Amino acid sequence: MACHRHRLLRRLWWCFVRVCRSRSLAKPQLVLLIRSFSYDTGTISGILTMPYWRELFSTGYVNASGEPDVTPSQSSAIVSILSAGTFFGALGSPFLADTIGRRWALIASCWVFNLGVALQTAATAIPLFLAGRFFAGFGVGLISALSEFQCT
C-alpha cells in the first residue's frame, strides 16, 4: 500500500511541476482547484460538530448526550450532496466550455462555487444549506473537469 501511495504522490508531484513550468493560465486554475476542494471537504466535519450549528440546524432530534442535533440521515445527506454536485458539474462542463469557451467557463465555475459558499453561509435551515453544498460541489466539478491539471 505504501508503494502505491509513493508512486501516486510522485506522479502528482511531476504533474504539478509540468503545470508550473507551462506558460498557460494553469497556475491560477490549480490554486482555485485546490482551494475549492480543501474548503468544503476539510471543514464540513468540523462544522457538523459545532454546538451552535447543531442547535441552529436541529429539526427536533436529540442525540445520545441529550443535545439538539441533526439526524444521521440528514448528516449523511449534508456530507454527500457535495459529491453529487461534483458529479453533475463534471458532466456539465463540456457543454459549458463548448458554449462560452474554456476561459469563461472557468470564470463562471468560480462564480457557481462562490454562490454555493454564499448559500451555505446564509443558511439557517437544512434545505438552503443542502442547496449551497450542491452548488459548491457543482462549481468544484466544473473547475476540476475544465482545469489543465488533469495529468494522465
N, C-alpha and C positions, 0 to 999 in steps of 0.2 A: 504494500500500500504506500509506503514512504517513497519508493522508487517512482511510482506513478505520479505522486504529488510533486516530486522533484522535477520530473520531466515536464509536467504541466506548468509549473512555475517558471522553468527555464524557457519554455515556449512562449508563455505570456510576456516574459521579460524581453525576448527578442522581437516580438510583435510591437511592444511598447517602443523599443529602440528604433525600429523601422518607421513607426509613425512619427516619432520625434525628429528623425532625420529628413522626413519628407518636407517639401516646400508647400504643402497644401494647408487647408484650414483644419487639419485633423487635430491639432493640439487643443483648440478651444472645445471641439466636439468631445474629445477624450475627457476633458475636465468636466464638462456637462454630464457626460455619461456616468462617470464615477460618482459625482456628487448626487445625481438623481437616484442611483441605486443605493448608495450608502445612506442617504437621508431616510428613505422610507423603510428599508429593511433593517436598519440599525436602531431606529427609535421606537418602532411600534411595540416591541416587547416591554420597553421601559414605560411607554405611555399607558399600556394596559394595566400596569401595576400601580400607577399613581393613585393615591386615595381620592384626590379631588376629581380626577377623571372618572374613576369608578362610581363615585357618588353622583356626579353630574349625568352620566350616561346610563345609570341603573334604570331598569324597567320594572323594578319591584323585586327582583331576585336578590336573595341574601345568601352569601357564601357560607362556608363551614365555620368561619370565625365570627359570624353574625354581622358582617358589614355589608352594605349595599354593593352590588357588583353586577356585571353583565353575565348572562348565561354562557355556558361553554360553547353552545352553538353560535351565539352572537359573536363571541370572541374569535371563533374559527372563521366566521364569515368576514370579520374585520381584517383578519390577517390574510386570508386567501383572496379577497377581492382585488388586491393589488396584482396578483399573478394573473387573474382573469383579464384585467385591463391591459397588462403587458402582452398577453396572448393576442388580444384583438388589436392592439396598437401595432404589433409586428405584422399582423395580417393586412392592416390597412395602409401601411407605409408605402408600398409600391404605387398604389393608386394616388396617394397624395403627392409623392415625388414625381410621378409622370404628369400630374395635372399642373402643379405650380413650380416644379423644379426642386432639385435636391436641397439647395441652399435655403430657399424659402420654406421648404418642408421642415427643415431642422429648426428654423426660427419659429414656425408655427407649433412644432412639437414642444419646444421650450415653454411657449405660452399655454399649451394644454396642460403641461406639468404644473406650471405656476397656478393655473386655475384649480387644479386638484389640491394643491397645497393651501390655497386660499379657502376653498370649501372646507377642508379639514380644520383649518384654524377657526373659521366662523361657526363651525357646527356646535350645536347644543343638544342634539339628539342623534341617535344612531343612523337613521336614513341619510341625513346630509353628510355625516362622516363617511358612510359607505360610498356615497357618490363621489366625495373628494378622493377617497382611496382609489376608486375606479379610474377617475380622470388622471390622477397622478400616475397610475400604472399604465394607462393608455399613452401618456406622454413618454414614459420610460420605454415602452415598447416601440414607439415611433422612433425615438432617438437611437435606441440600440440597433434597430434594423437599418437606419439611414447612415449611421456612422461608419467611417472608414476603418475603425478599429477592428473590424471583424477579420481577423487573420486566420486563414485556413491552411 
